[in-house]
Amino acid sequence: MTQKERREYLIRELLSEHPQYSNIRIPHGEDEQKRLLRSLMNIRPPRPISGEFLEIQDEYLREETEAKGITDSASLPVSPLDSRLVLWRGDITTLKIDAIVNAANSALRGCFVPCHSCVDNIIHSVSGIQLRLTCDEIMREQGYEEPTGRAKITPGYNLPACYVLHTVGPIVSGRLTDRHCRQLADCYRSCLDLAAESGLKSVAFCCISTGEFHFPRKKAAEIAVRTVMDYLNRDTRIKKVVFNVFKEEDYDIYRELLG
């Protein structure tokens, strides 16, 4: 199958799950098809699906990621402050590394808003629907929402990263408090602890809580760098930590902090 044939197959299968969408026709344009497919993946609840679907989805998603270009974390320049620290501006879903960190919500099942720009939505869209199924299994077994500052680990599925570390950052709806800062530091420590306990050597952090959760960017970066450096100084199991940024503003903040 070509990528177009795979994409149209996936769209048809997902549309067939919704009788109310029977009047929707697959658009002709590639961009419109991609947006529709991602939207259908985003809104899909965690429920079983056929092995054939997963096989075709995996082929499709992996080829899409390869087309975007994969960056090997081993090739990235290190910080002059510490050779274990890296600053990288790029798409975290294209990074080859042991684990990437997902800034999740407390339900831990991904973002259900079609084509939302949050990192949670993007990671689930590129990883595939298995990620939501696995997260749902974890949360059903846990029996309660994920507390702020804690973390869970799942396979990366179709991501270049082997694993995803899901952590829930603090939501800042008003004045920034000491509790918010402690909770954000807990996110970084929880992810590093979980990665180390799982035998992983390299982790890439997104800018936790600075998007939809409105944590001030500069303060968040200061907490991130300080917490990671303190951790690496007392625990040598993690060999590389990448601070992944997407916006130029964040890049400038981290560049100053990391020399």
N, C-alpha and C positions, 0 to 999 in steps of 0.2 A: 504493500500500500504506500502511496505517496503521503506526504504530510497533509495535503488537502483532503485526501480520502480518509485519513485517520481523523482529522478534525471534524469532518462532516459526520462520520460514524459516531464519534463521541457526542456531538450535539444531538443527533437523532436519538441516541440512547437516553440521554438525560432529559430531553423533551418528552419522551414517551413515559417518563415517570410522573408527568404532570398532565392529566387530562385537560386541565383548564388552559394549557398552552398548545392545544391541538391546532389552533389557527395560526401559530407562528411558523413562518417559512424561513429556511436558512438563507441568510443574505449571500450575495455573490462575492462581495469584497472580502479580501483576506483579513483586513483589520476589523471589519464588522463581525466576521466569523470568530475571530480570536476573542473579541470582547464578549460575544454571546456565550462562548464556551466557558470563559472564566466566570462570567456571571452565574451560569448554571452550576458550576462547581462550587462557587461561593455560597449559594443558597441551599445547597443539598444537605439535608440532615444526615447524621451518622447512621446509616443503615446498610445492610449487606448489598453487594453488587457482584456481578459475574466475573469470573476469572478472565474471560475473553476481553471484557471492558478494561480491566486493569492492565492486561498485557498490551493492548493497543494504546491506552493512555500512557503507559510507561515509555513505550517507543516514541510516542509523540512528544512528551515533555522532555525527554533526554535529548532528542534531536533539536528541539527549540533552544535548550540551554547551550548546547554545543554551538549552535548558530550565533548566539549572543557572544560567545567566547568565555572560556573558563580561566580564572586567575589562580595560579598555584600560590598558596600562602608562603611556601618555602622560598619563593623568588622575590618577595617584597623586602624593601630596605628597612633596616631596623632603626630604632631610636638611639641617638647618642647617649641618652641617659641610662639605657639598659638594653642589652642586645636581645632580651626576651620580649620587648615591646615593639609593636608595629602600628603605624598610623596609615590607614588606607581609605581612600575615597572611591567608592564604587558600589556596585550592586551585590549585596551580601549573598544573594541566591546564585551567584556565579563563582563563589569562592570555594576552592578546594582546600579543605581543612578538616580536622577531626570533628569539630562541632561549631555551629553558629548559634547565637542566642536570639531567641524570639521574644519580643516584648508582648506578652500575651495579656488577655483579660482573665478575670477570675474564673470564668467558666472553662477556660483552657481548651476550647474546641475550635478556635479560629474565629475570624471575622466573617459574619454572614452578610455584610453589606456588599452588594455587587460591585466589583472592581474598585473597592476602596483603596486609598493610597497608603494605608498603614502597613508597617512591616509584617504584622501578623497575617494580613490578607495576602500579601505578596509571597511570603514563605509558603503558606498553605497552597496557593495557586500553582507554584512551581514544583512543590513536593508531590502533589497529587492527593486524591481523596483518601488514600490510606492514612495520611497523617491525622485527619479528623477522626477516622475510625479508631485509631490507636489512642488518641487523646480521650475520646469518649469512653473507651474501655478503662483507661486509667482513672478517669473521674468517677465512673460508675462504681468502681471498686473502692475508691476513696470515700465516696458518699457525701462529700461536702465541697464547696468551692475552694479553689486554691488560695491560701492566705498570701497577702502581700509580702514580698521578700523571699518567698520560697521558690523552688524550682523542680521541674520534672524533666526527664530525658526520654526522647523517642528516636527511632531511626530517622535518617534524612530522606529515605526513599529515593526520589528522583533528583534530589539536590546533589551537587558535587560534594557537599559536606556529608560526612558519615552519619552524624547525629545532629539533633536539634535540642537545645536546652531552652525550655519554656519557663519564663519567670514573669511574675506579676509585679509591676512597679507601682509606686505610690501615685495616687491621683491628687494633683494640686488644684483645688477649686477656688482657693482664696490665697491667704498669706502663706508663704513657705514656712514650715515649722521644723524644729529639731527632729520631730518624729518622722517627717517626710524624709529628711536626710538620712536618718538611721535606717529607714526601710529601704532606701535606694542602695545604701552600702550593703545591706543584707542580700539584695538581689545579686550583686557581684560575688559576694562570698559564697552564697548558695550555689551559684552556677559553677564556680571554681571547685568547690568541694565535691559537687556531683560529678564533674568532669574527671577530677583526680581519682575519685573512688571508682569510676568506670574505666580507669586505665587510659584515659585520653591524655594527649600531650599538648594539644593546641586548641585554642578557643578564640572565636571572633565575636566581639560584643557589638551590638547595635547601640544607638544612643537611647537607652532605656528611659521611658517616661517623658521624654522631651517633646513628643509629638502630641497625640491626642490627650495625654495625661498632663500636659502643661507644666512640667517641671522646668524651671529656668535653665537654659542650656549651659551657661558658663559654670554655674554651681554644680550641675549634674556632671560635667566633665571633670571638675576638680575632685568630686567624690569618687568618680570612676577611677581616675588615675591613682589617687592616693590609696584607695582600697585595694586595687590590683597590685600595686607595688608593695604594700604592706603584706599582702598574702604571699607573693612570690618570695619575699625576704624570709618568711618563716616556713614555707612549704615549697620544696623544689620539684615536686612531681610534674607540674605544668611547665613546659619549656617555651611556649610562645603564646602571647596574647595579642590579638589584633583589635585595635579600636577602629571599627568601621563607621565611616560617616558618609552621608549622602549630600548634605548641603555644604556650600562653601563656608558659611558662617561657622558651622561645627568644625570644619577642617582647620580654619584659622585658630579657633580656640584650642583644639588639641595640639596643633603644631607648636603653639607657644608653651603649652604645658610639658610637651615631650621633647622640647629642644630642637 
